[in-house]
Amino acid sequence: MVLRKKARRSDEDALRARLNALPEEGLDQFNAPLTDAVHLKPIRPPTARVHARVRNLWSLFVTLSNDPEVQTIGKEITPAMVTPSAAVVKAFVRFLAMTVQGILETPDDPDAPAPATVSTMISYVDTLYSVLSREGRVVVDKDVRTQVRNYLASDDLRRLVPLSTMQREKHYASVEDVRKLVDAYYTDTLHFRTNRMRVQMAALTLLLAISTERIGAVVESNCYRGTNAALTWKDIAVVVTPNPGTPSRPDVALKITVGLLKGGRDVESYSKTFTVFPERRKDRAYCPVLPLIFLGVLDRTWESIDGPEDIFSPRVPPTIQHMLRTHPEKRDLIVFRAETKSAETGWSISSSEAMDYGATCRHLRFFSRLNGFPVDVRPYDIRRGTANVVANDPSISVEQRERIMAHSVRSKTYQRSYESMAVRVDVQGALCGGQQEERLAFIARAEDMSRGADPEAPTRASAAGLIESYYRDDAIIALYREKNNGHENTNEVRKELSAAIAREQRHLSEEERRSYFATSSTRQLEGVAPPLTHRVASLSEAGSALLARHKRPDVAAILLEKACGSFTDCVDALVRHLYGEVVETDRHDALLDACRLLLAMPIACHPLCYPGESPTPENRCPVCDCVCRFEDMDRGAGYHIHHCLAKAKQSEADEELDASYVPAQCRWEGCRLSGKTWPSRREFVAHVRTHTRTARACGWVDFDGAPCGQGEVGDWLTHFARCHGVNARDRATLNYCYVCSECRQHYDDLFAPFSQRREVLDVEPVGIYIYPEAYNRVGYDLGSGLGGQFPEYHGHIEHGVAFAPMFCVWCVNNQDLPIVTRMTQYHNQTVFSKHLKTHTSVINAPTVCPSPHCGLKTFNKDDLLCHLVTVHRLGVCGTDRVGPDRRLRLSETSKRPLADEPSSIPVEGRKRPRKKDGPTFKCKGCYKVFQQIDAHIAMGKKCRRIARYVRVVDGEVIGEEIRWTQK
C-alpha cells in the first residue's frame, strides 16, 4: 500500500470533480447569473433583533410623521431609497426620545414612562446608520452624523424631553465573593435538584473567575438561544506530567480552550487557551480541577480511565508528559448540561441539552441572597472583578491583559466597560510617609459585592407587600372572580394570574431588598435590630437545628455537627473533607478522596427528611422501594418515608402483640360464646367489641365471679386495660413525638401557662395578613409563632416535615381525656383539618373559645370560626399555600376579622355546581371528587402526569386504582 501523498490535482480537475459531486439543483445554482442578486452582510441573531427593532421604529416614525420629506423616503428601508437628510434624522431622534422608555431612572409620576438615556439614543442612531448601509445601501455623510450628534446634546432636545445621563451601576465580584458562593454550593441541601448541578456551578463559577471569559463562551448564550453551543469535552485536555520526586503521584493540569469567543464564534482558529492546576491544603475547596475531573469521570470521557485514581495515582507511573485521550463519541458532549425532569426518574441531568445563561443567573441570584449580598451576583460581575485584578498586577502587561480578556489590543473595551474607577492605592499613606497594609486591605475590599452583607435581609417579596401592591389591584380581583366563577377561559385566566404575580414578586422583592439595605446604616447607628420573627413554641431543638442546617447552611457549624444518618451526611462529609483539618500524606490524596466522596453521592439531591430518615442512594423509599418523585408523593418524600417507617413499626408492634397473646375466653356476662377459646388476638378483640358497641355498663366478669357493672364508660380501651388487664385494641398504637427525641408530656411547657380562664377578653390577632374581601383569606409567615402571647396550636409543617407539630385546641383543653389523647400531635394538615371539623360540626349554640386563655367571651359559630382562624391560625375552614406563606380560608358567612378598605368590585361567592346523579371518582393528583373525571384529568397538568383515579360510592373508595389514558 502506497503511503506517500498523491500528486496535486490541476484546477480543471478539481473544478470538474466538485461539479460532478453537486446535485442537479446545486449545478443550476452554480450557473445562475448574479446580476440582480443582493447579498447582505451576515449578522448574528442578537444584532438581527436590534435591527428589527430599529426598522419597526422607523416604520412607525414615517407613519406618524406629517413631514413631506419623510413621507418621500418611505416606511421600508430598501435598496435605492432616498438618503435621509440631517433634518429627517434629527426628527427621528426626536421621535425616539419621545417613544423609547428607559429603566434606570424612576420618574416622579409613577404612571409616566421613564426617560431613556443619552447613550441609548446614540446606540439607536448608530444602529439606524448600520441598517441604512446594510439594507438600503445608503451611507449617511459625516456632516449629517455630526449634526445629529450635536442635536442630541442640544438644549432644544433637552427642553422637549429631559434625557437621562444615568449609567447602569457596575459591580465587581472579588475573590472573597467567589469563595462565599462556592461555599454555599457545597453546603446546600435544599436548592439543587441534582448533585451534579452543585458541582457544575462550583466549576462554572471558578472557571469564570480564572479565565475572565464571558458566560456565553462556556454555557449556552442568551443571545444564541436554541443553538446548544457550549463548552465541550474536546475543549478540555488533561495533561499528566511525570513527578520525579513521587513517580506514583504525577502532576496533573487541565488545558482549557474556549472557542466561542465574541466576534469569532464560527471561526475555529479564533480561541483562547488557559491552564488550571490543583489546589491543596486550605484552598482545596476552591480547586477548579476537582469538579472538572469529577464531571469527566462521571461522563466516562477519557479512554482507559475508570476512576479518579487512574489519573492521580496511575498503576503505571508515566515517564513522559502525555494528554488523556478523549473517547471519540464524547468529544462533542457538553460539559455543563441542563437539568431535566422525567416521570420515571424525576430530576436528572440531560444527556445533550446545554445549561443556559438563565439557569446560571438563577442559581447565582439564589445563593447571593442566601449569603445576604446587597446585590445579586451576575456572571459579568465575576468577569469584571477578575479583569481588575489582572489589570492591577504589575507583572501583567497591557497586551497580556487584552489577550486574557479576549479583546483587541488597540481597543478601549476594558476602559469603557470593565475598568473600576476606584483608586486602589493609599494616597494618604504615600503623602504621610508610607502605605499601611491594613489600609490597602480595606481599599481592596471596598468594592466587594459582599460588603455589608446581611443574612437577615429579605430574599423574597413579603406577603404584606404583595397584598398592598398586587392583591388589592382591581384588575387582579376581577381576574380572580372570573377564575372562581367558572369563566370559559379559566386556564388562560389562571396563566395570566400566575404571570402577573411572578412579575410582581420579582419587582417587589428587588424594591424591598433595596429599601432594607438603604436603611442598614440607620439600624446600625440606632442599634435597631431587624424585625424578629418568633418561632413556633413547640419547635424542638432537633427541629431548630434542622431548620438552621437547611435554611442557613454554614461551614463552621457543619464542622462541629455530628452525623445524623440522613442525606445531609453525604454533603457534610464532603464539607468536612474540603474545609476541615485533613492530613495530606501525599500531594493528591485529599483531592482524590474528595472526588471519591462526590462520586459516592446520589444522582438526585434527596429532599428534606426527618433526622435519621432518608431515601436510598438510588433515591427510593427505604421501606416500599418506590422512587421519590413529587408526582407520587404530593406531600413530600420526607412525609412518605416517615409514614412508611411508622407503618413498619406498627406492624412490628402488632407482630409482638400477636406473638405474646395467650388464647383466652370471653367473660362477658351472658355471652353465648363464653366457652369458646379464641386462638387469635384480633378475633378475640373483635368479639369483645360486639359487646362494648351497644353496652350501657361493663358486663365483664372478673376472676372473683362478680361482674364489673361500671356504667357510662367513655373510653372502653382504657377501662379494659386498667380494670381488667385486657388489651382490647385491634392494632398497636404508635406515638411519635415531634417535639423531643424521647417522648415526654409537653403540656406543662406549652399549654399549662395558658390554662386559666379568668375574664372576658377582647383578643386581637397577632402576626397575620388580611387579604382583600374578594379572597376571603388571611395569611401568616410559615414557621412564625405568636411570641408567647397566646398558646400555639398551628405548628410548622414544611416540605412534608413537621418541624413543630399541630395540636387540637379542643382536645388539649379537655381535662376529661387522658393526657396522651389530649396531647395528640398532628403532622398532616389534611388529617388535622378533618379532625378539627369533628369539633366544629357539633357547634350549635354560642360558646366560649376552647382555649382558656381567650377568656369568657362567647361567640356564635361563624364568629368562633373566624376567631380560631385569625387568632389561633387553625385551618378550620381550609388552607392553601402561596409560596412559603400559609393562607387560611375564612367562613363565607363570617365577618371580616379587621377593618379593611372595601374593594371597588363587588364580591361574589364561588358558584357551587348543582349535584348530578351518577358515579363519582376521586383524582389521585388533586384528591378531589369529580363526575367528569376524564375531562378533569385531561385539563390538569399535574393530574395528567399522575393519571390515576378511584371510584367513590357514598364517600367511600371502592375498588382499586384506575389508570387514565388519553382518548
LUMMARSE-536640 format. One record per residue (C-alpha): residue in three letters; x, y, z. Coordinates in pm, whole numbers, plus 50000, padded with zeros to 5 digits. Layout:
ALAXYZ ...
***
This chain:
MET500005000050000 VAL501415033649892 LEU501535058250181 ARG503115087550001 LYS500935117549918 LYS499335117849575 ALA500165144749323 ARG498145176749349 ARG495225179149108 SER495035206248846 ASP492475234148886 GLU490405219948598 ASP490315185448759 ALA489325199949098 LEU486515220348936 ARG485275190448737 ALA485275167749045 ARG483325192749254 LEU480785199548975 ASN480215162348936 ALA479585159349310 LEU476895186549304 PRO473205176649283 GLU471135189748994 GLU469785219749183 GLY473305228049301 LEU474555228048944 ASP471735251848844 GLN472695274649130 PHE476345274549015 ASN475345285348665 ALA472715310948773 PRO473515347748694 LEU474245371148986 THR473295403748816 ASP470255412849027 ALA471185393349340 VAL471545413449660 HIS473705398549937 LEU473635413950280 LYS476385412150534 PRO475695382850774 ILE474755393851123 ARG474285374851446 PRO470835367851597 PRO471135394451872 THR472175420451614 ALA469285409651390 ARG466835415751676 VAL468205450851732 HIS467995458351359 ALA464385446351352 ARG463595469051647 VAL465025499351465 ARG463185490651142 ASN459885489251330 LEU460595522651496 TRP461465537951158 SER458225524851008 LEU456205539151299 PHE458055572251268 VAL457235575650896 THR453605565450954 LEU453045592151222 SER455045619951057 ASN453405648050860 ASP456645659850702 PRO456515655850319 GLU460245649050305 VAL459825620050550 GLN456915606150351 THR459035606950037 ILE461605583450189 GLY459025556650275 LYS458385532750564 GLU460515504250434 ILE464315505150426 THR465105490550085 PRO467895493949825 ALA467935525849619 MET465975545149882 VAL466445582349922 THR469255591850160 PRO467765608150472 SER468845643850528 ALA470075658050857 ALA466605672150927 VAL464965637850880 VAL467455620251106 LYS467045647351369 ALA463275643051352 PHE463775605551401 VAL465965612851704 ARG463225635051847 PHE460705607051783 LEU462975582051959 ALA463385604452262 MET459605606552296 THR458985569252230 VAL461755548452384 GLN461365540752755 GLY464245537952999 ILE464715515453302 LEU467365532953511 GLU465635564753625 THR462335565053813 PRO460105594853726 ASP458215614353993 ASP454915604153838 PRO454615566053874 ASP452325564253569 ALA454745583353345 PRO457255563853132 ALA460865565953247 PRO463145586653021 ALA465735569252807 THR469435576652847 VAL471645596152609 SER473775565452547 THR470645546152443 MET469775573252192 ILE473295572252047 SER473085534552019 TYR469755536351834 VAL471085562351590 ASP474255542251520 THR472085511651456 LEU469995531951211 TYR473165540651018 SER474065503651006 VAL470595493550884 LEU470615520650616 SER474045509450496 ARG473275472050504 GLU469705470650377 GLY469255503950198 ARG472825506750062 VAL472785542750181 VAL475755558650357 VAL474985588350580 ASP477525616450539 LYS479895625250816 ASP478505660450829 VAL474995646950888 ARG476245624551165 THR477975653851332 GLN474805674651319 VAL472755646551470 ARG475265641351749 ASN475195678851826 TYR471385678051828 LEU471435650152086 ALA473445672952318 SER471435704652242 ASP469145723352475 ASP466325721752219 LEU466015684252264 ARG466535685752641 ARG463695711052680 LEU461395687752490 VAL462495655252653 PRO464895655452952 LEU467035625452862 SER468745607353148 THR472515606953188 MET472475578253437 GLN474525547153376 ARG473885511853492 GLU475955505353804 LYS478805481053750 HIS479715456254022 TYR482965437654077 ALA482945403054234 SER486085398054436 VAL487895365954525 GLU486105366254860 ASP482725368854688 VAL483515339154463 ARG484625318454762 LYS481425325754953 LEU479375314254655 VAL481365281854625 ASP480955275854999 ALA477195279554959 TYR477135254754668 TYR478895227654864 THR476805231855181 ASP473365234455021 THR470795206755074 LEU467545222954954 HIS468115242854634 PHE469915219254398 ARG467835191454247 THR470835170754142 ASN474305167754291 ARG475895172053950 MET474385207153924 ARG476035215554258 VAL479435205754115 GLN478715222353779 MET478015255653948 ALA481225253054153 ALA483255245353840 LEU481495271953635 THR481965299453893 LEU485665291153938 LEU486245289553560 LEU484605323453508 ALA486815338153779 ILE490035322453648 SER489505326753275 THR487755360953285 GLU485695347052999 ARG482165357052901 ILE479465333553024 GLY478255327552667 ALA481545310452583 VAL481025283452848 VAL477245277552856 GLU474535284752601 SER474455322252544 ASN471255341552596 CYS471785357452253 TYR472105323352086 ARG469185305152244 GLY468415272252078 THR471895266851931 ASN473035243652214 ALA476535258052174 ALA478675254952487 LEU481995241652618 THR482535205052521 TRP484945178252641 LYS487125181652331 ASP487975216552465 ILE489405202652791 ALA492705183852785 VAL494095165953092 VAL497885169553091 VAL499805143953301 THR503465151653376 PRO505935127953548 ASN506895136853903 PRO510505125953970 GLY510105130254347 THR507005107954370 PRO506565088254047 SER503255073154160 ARG501765108054201 PRO502245126453870 ASP501485163353821 VAL498045169453668 ALA496805201053500 LEU493925209753267 LYS494345229452945 ILE491035245352853 THR490405260152511 VAL487485284352477 GLY486375287652115 LEU483015305552142 LEU484595339952173 LYS482725371652095 GLY483165381251732 GLY484535347451627 ARG482105320351736 ASP482185304251389 VAL485945307251338 GLU487715276551475 SER491115293451480 TYR489805321851697 SER490145307852050 LYS491785312652387 THR493615286352593 PHE494385287652964 THR495585262453222 VAL494245253853567 PHE496085234853840 PRO495085215654153 GLU494865234654481 ARG495965219454809 ARG495595224455182 LYS493305253055284 ASP492355261854923 ARG491315226854815 ALA487605236554826 TYR488315262354554 CYS490235238654328 PRO488865240353970 VAL490445206853881 LEU488365187254135 PRO484875194553990 LEU486065191053629 ILE487755157553691 PHE484625145753872 LEU482415156153579 GLY484775139053333 VAL484875106453527 LEU481085107753567 ASP480685111353189 ARG483385084553125 THR485105109552899 TRP488645095852874 GLU489835062652742 SER491365038052993 ILE490105059453284 ASP487585042753515 GLY488035064553822 PRO489975094353958 GLU492725071554093 ASP493665062653734 ILE494585099353685 PHE496075109654019 SER497545075854115 PRO498035055153798 ARG499035018653818 VAL501945025653580 PRO503795058153660 PRO504275079853348 THR507745085353208 ILE506895113552965 GLN504285140652956 HIS501055129752787 MET497435140552747 LEU494495117652817 ARG492675107152503 THR489005116252486 HIS486565089952364 PRO485535099052007 GLU481835097552098 LYS482445120652398 ARG484305148152216 ASP481165168252136 LEU479475160652468 ILE478665193152651 VAL480355197252990 PHE477765219253167 ARG474365204353096 ALA470815213553194 GLU468535196353441 THR465515177553304 LYS462555160753467 SER461055127453369 ALA458135107253505 GLU460345076853571 THR463395091353746 GLY462395126553849 TRP465115153053815 SER468325143753638 ILE470975158953412 SER470215159553040 SER472405138252815 SER472715165152545 GLU470995197952638 ALA473335226152737 MET472895246253053 ASP471795281252957 TYR472545316353075 GLY469195319953254 ALA469745289253472 THR473205301753569 CYS471815335453672 ARG469025319353875 HIS471505298854078 LEU473775328854130 ARG470835350254238 PHE469595324454490 PHE472965319654658 SER473755356854653 ARG470615363154854 LEU471215333055075 ASN474565348855172 GLY472895382555227 PHE474685401154945 PRO473205436054893 VAL473075429654515 ASP472785397654315 VAL475995384854159 ARG475835381053781 PRO478325363353552 TYR479735395953417 ASP480395408153772 ILE482795378953814 ARG484495386653482 ARG484715423553570 GLY486215416553913 THR488945393653780 ALA489705418053498 ASN490575444953751 VAL492745420853948 VAL494645412953628 ALA494925449653532 ASN496345459353873 ASP499015432353863 PRO502275449753761 SER503685417353620 ILE500945415553354 SER501375438453055 VAL498565456052871 GLU498945432352575 GLN498695402152804 ARG495645416852976 GLU493885421952643 ARG494735386352546 ILE493345373352874 MET490175393452822 ALA489975383252453 HIS489975419952349 SER491645435952052 VAL494975451252156 ARG494085486252033 SER490505485952161 LYS489275506152456 THR486765479652567 TYR488425474252904 GLN488435511252987 ARG484795515752877 SER483165485153028 TYR485415468353284 GLU487805492453448 SER486905502953800 MET487195539953880 ALA488185532754238 VAL491705543154339 ARG493385511954477 VAL496435528154638 ASP496815545154974 VAL497485580654854 GLN497225594255207 GLY499775569155328 ALA502125578355044 LEU501905615055140 CYS502355608255510 GLY505365585855486 GLY504395551255370 GLN501405529555294 GLN499935507255561 GLU498925471355497 GLU495605473755677 ARG494635504055470 LEU495485486155147 ALA493395456455258 PHE490485479655333 ILE490765496154991 ALA491005462354818 ARG487735451354976 ALA485925484354924 GLU484195471854610 ASP483385436454723 MET479815426954643 SER479565410154984 ARG480445441655177 GLY477625449755415 ALA476165415155363 ASP473265407555597 PRO471915371855611 GLU468705385555764 ALA467915405855453 PRO464675395855277 THR465195370854996 ARG461685373054852 ALA458675395954841 SER456795398355170 ALA453185387855198 ALA452205421955335 GLY453815439455039 LEU452105416354789 ILE448715422854948 GLU449155460254911 SER450615460754560 TYR449055430154396 TYR446025415354569 ARG444315449054615 ASP444555457154245 ASP441075458954092 ALA442165442053768 ILE443625412653963 ILE440465409654171 ALA438405408953852 LEU440555380853711 TYR440255362154040 ARG436455364554022 GLU436495351453666 LYS438585321553770 ASN436375313054069 ASN433115317753881 GLY433965292353613 HIS434965315853330 GLU435035298852991 ASN438775306352958 THR439715295753310 ASN443095281553210 GLU444085313753032 VAL442955334253332 ARG444965311953567 LYS448065315953350 GLU447595353653340 LEU447305354853719 SER450425333353760 ALA452435355353524 ALA451225387053695 ILE452135375354046 ALA455535363053925 ARG456315397653782 GLU455085414854095 GLN457055391954326 ARG460245398154131 HIS459785435954126 LEU458625438554488 SER461465416454608 GLU464025439654450 GLU462325470454595 GLU462155456054947 ARG465775444754939 ARG466865478954814 SER464905495655093 TYR466295471555355 PHE469925478455269 ALA469245515855230 THR468235517355598 SER471075494955716 SER473155524555836 THR470255538456040 ARG469725504956209 GLN473415502556293 LEU473615537756436 GLU470435534856640 GLY471015498856745 VAL467745487356591 ALA467655450156523 PRO465915436856211 PRO462305426356260 LEU462305394556467 THR460155365156365 HIS459165343956663 ARG459485306656611 VAL456665282656697 ALA456795273957067 SER456705236357003 LEU459725238056773 SER462115212256910 GLU465855215556945 ALA466305189956668 GLY463775208356450 SER465545241456510 ALA468905225856418 LEU467305210256108 LEU465885243856001 ALA469205261356053 ARG471065234155862 HIS468835236355557 LYS467855273155553 ARG471175288955659 PRO473985263655595 ASP477295273755746 VAL480685257055705 ALA481795263356064 ALA478565248856206 ILE478795217955985 LEU482345211356103 LEU481025209756461 GLU477975188156387 LYS477725150656416 ALA476275127256157 CYS472515122256187 GLY472015093655941 SER470375113055657 PHE471255126555315 THR472965156355475 ASP475665132455594 CYS476875128955233 VAL477045166655193 ASP478505172355539 ALA481185145755485 LEU482255164155170 VAL482265197655354 ARG484355183555640 HIS486845169755393 LEU487115201855190 TYR487225226355480 GLY488285206355784 GLU491695196155908 VAL492765167955676 VAL496245153455691 GLU497655152855338 THR500185124955334 ASP500655129154960 ARG500205156354702 HIS496915142954556 ASP495405123154844 ALA492955149954958 LEU491865157354601 LEU491425120454524 ASP489365114454839 ALA487165144654765 CYS486495131654415 ARG485535097654558 LEU483135114354801 LEU481475132654512 LEU481155100554312 ALA479585082954611 MET476815108754642 PRO473405100054492 ILE472475113654150 ALA469475133554275 CYS469685155454582 HIS467495139954845 PRO464575160354977 LEU464205173155330 CYS463515144155567 TYR463285137555939 PRO466605131356119 GLY467765095956056 GLU465335091155768 SER466445095055410 PRO465945078655068 THR468395052654946 PRO471325063254723 GLU469095053654428 ASN466525079554550 ARG464005053354662 CYS461965048754976 PRO463895025255209 VAL460635007755307 CYS458455004154996 ASP461255009454738 CYS459245034154528 VAL461025062754352 CYS460925095354547 ARG459045116554295 PHE456705145554362 GLU454105130154129 ASP453755100454364 MET454495118854688 ASP452495151054678 ARG453135156855050 GLY456865152555004 ALA459315123955024 GLY460025131855390 TYR456375126155481 HIS456165094555268 ILE459265078455419 HIS458185088155771 HIS454715073355708 CYS456185041155568 LEU458525037455867 ALA455625043656104 LYS453565016455935 ALA456524992855950 LYS457004999756323 GLN453304994556382 SER453424961156201 GLU456364950556417 ALA454434960156730 ASP451364940856607 GLU453504910256548 GLU454894912556901 LEU451384915457044 ASP450184885756839 ALA453194865156945 SER452644872857314 TYR448884866257302 VAL447594837357515 PRO444324821957384 ALA441504834657606 GLN437754831557654 CYS435164859057670 ARG433954865358027 TRP431184889857940 GLU428124881958143 GLY425534864057932 CYS427814858857631 ARG426624829557417 LEU430244821657320 SER431704823657669 GLY433014788357648 LYS434864793457321 THR438614798257325 TRP439734824557077 PRO443024814256913 SER443734848256750 ARG444114881056936 ARG442334900856664 GLU439374876956663 PHE439164879957040 VAL439254918157028 ALA436624918856750 HIS434344896956961 VAL434744918657273 ARG433824949457069 THR430494933756979 HIS429604937557347 THR431034972257409 ARG429444986957096 THR425934986557249 ALA426554981557621 ARG425495008157871 ALA427524992758156 CYS430504969658171 GLY429474932958199 TRP432914917858228 VAL433164891358498 ASP436414891858690 PHE438084861258837 ASP436184865959165 GLY432964858458976 ALA431354892959014 PRO430534914358706 CYS432184948558685 GLY428954968158643 GLN430615002158584 GLY428315024658381 GLU428905053358139 VAL432265040758026 GLY433625066757787 ASP436885050057691 TRP436425012357677 LEU440035006157576 THR441395023857884 HIS438755007958109 PHE439604972457998 ALA443324978758034 ARG443164994458380 CYS440304974958541 HIS440524940658382 GLY444064938158241 VAL442754931557890 ASN444224947857580 ALA441154954557365 ARG442964972657085 ASP442884955556748 ARG446174972156647 ALA449074986856838 THR449075024556882 LEU452225041856763 ASN453075076156903 TYR455975096456762 CYS456915127856948 TYR457875156056712 VAL458925178556999 CYS461605157357164 SER463665126957076 GLU462415106857374 CYS458745111857439 ARG457675132757737 GLN454475151157812 HIS454835187257698 TYR451575201057834 ASP453285218758123 ASP455695236557890 LEU453345245857606 PHE449815249857744 ALA449755249958125 PRO450665287358146 PHE447505294957943 SER445105270958119 GLN443255295958341 ARG440005312058215 ARG439545344058415 GLU437585372058245 VAL436025384457926 LEU438835394657695 ASP438795412257359 VAL441535392857180 GLU443215407656873 PRO445045387256605 VAL448835387456605 GLY451135384856302 ILE448525378256032 TYR447935394555694 ILE444405403855590 TYR443675397755224 PRO441045418855046 GLU437475407555088 ALA437315391254744 TYR439785364254851 ASN438205357555194 ARG441545346755341 VAL444155355955597 GLY447805346455588 TYR450865343855805 ASP454555336355763 LEU455125298955764 GLY457025289056078 SER456255320856272 GLY454905318656625 LEU452885341756850 GLY455745353057073 GLY454245338857392 GLN451065360057375 PHE448795330157304 PRO449095292457320 GLU450245279256985 TYR448385250856818 HIS449175257156448 GLY452665241156424 HIS455185243756142 ILE454945218955853 GLU457245224055557 HIS458265200555274 GLY456175173655445 VAL458325175355760 ALA456875186056095 PHE459415209656249 ALA456745216656509 PRO453565195356537 MET449965207756542 PHE447645203156839 CYS443855202856864 VAL442655232657068 TRP439615212857191 CYS441435181157289 VAL444345198857462 ASN441975217357695 ASN439575188257761 GLN440625176158106 ASP438315146058084 LEU440565129957824 PRO443765111157905 ILE446865132757867 VAL448095111057581 THR444895118157386 ARG444945155057474 MET448495159157351 THR447985140757023 GLN450395155756768 TYR449435160656403 HIS451935163256119 ASN449495162855827 GLN447425193955754 THR444655173955582 VAL444235149755873 PHE444395178456118 SER441675198055934 LYS439405167355926 HIS439865162756299 LEU439005199256368 LYS435795195356169 THR434655168156410 HIS434545195656673 THR433225224556465 SER430415203756314 VAL428705199856655 ILE428705236956744 ASN425045247556750 ALA424915274457020 PRO427035303857135 THR430095291557318 VAL433425303157450 CYS436705296857273 PRO438045262357366 SER441345279157459 PRO441035291457821 HIS443445320057759 CYS440805337457543 GLY438595343057846 LEU434825340457892 LYS433715358657579 THR431085338857388 PHE430955335257011 ASN428355322756770 LYS429585296256529 ASP430695319556249 ASP432505343056484 LEU434185314056661 LEU435455300256330 CYS436805334756242 HIS438425337356586 LEU440085303156552 VAL441415312256208 THR442715347156283 VAL443905343456643 HIS444955306956668 ARG445825301856299 LEU443805269756273 GLY442565259455928 VAL439035250756039 CYS437665263655705 GLY440505250755486 THR444025261655398 ASP446255267455097 ARG449815278155028 VAL451235306754821 GLY454985301054806 PRO456345298655160 ASP453295316055313 ARG450365297555467 ARG446895310955384 LEU443795302355586 ARG440285303955444 LEU437575322255630 SER433985311055654 GLU431925325955372 THR429405339455624 SER431865352055885 LYS432625388555945 ARG435875404355840 PRO438455399956120 LEU439815435356091 ALA438785467655927 ASP439635466455559 GLU439265490155269 PRO436315479255057 SER437125468754705 SER435535487654417 ILE434475454154268 PRO431555436554437 VAL432345403154593 GLU430575371954475 GLY430845338154637 ARG432065307954449 LYS429315292554238 ARG428585257554359 PRO427665233654078 ARG424415215254123 LYS424995179354221 LYS424065154853948 ASP423175118353974 GLY425765093453854 PRO429095077953951 THR431825099054108 PHE435575094754103 LYS438465107954313 CYS441525120654124 LYS444835108554271 GLY446545140154151 CYS444505165954344 TYR442405142554564 LYS439175159654459 VAL435955141954357 PHE434545146654006 GLN431905131253787 GLN433605140553459 ILE436935125853558 ASP438245122253201 ALA437785159153125 HIS439315169153459 ILE442495148653416 ALA442885159553054 MET442885196453159 GLY445155194453465 LYS448915192953412 LYS449745176653745 CYS446745153353737 ARG447595143153380 ARG451115133453490 ILE449795110753765 ALA446845098553553 ARG445155076853817 TYR441765077953989 VAL439465056554205 ARG435705051354218 VAL433805067154511 VAL430425055054638 ASP428735072154936 GLY432015088555028 GLU433915055755041 VAL436625044754796 ILE435565013454611 GLY437924990754421 GLU441494995654304 GLU443125024954127 ILE442225030053760 ARG444825041553510 TRP443645070653293 THR444575070752924 GLN444215098252668 LYS441155092852449 
***
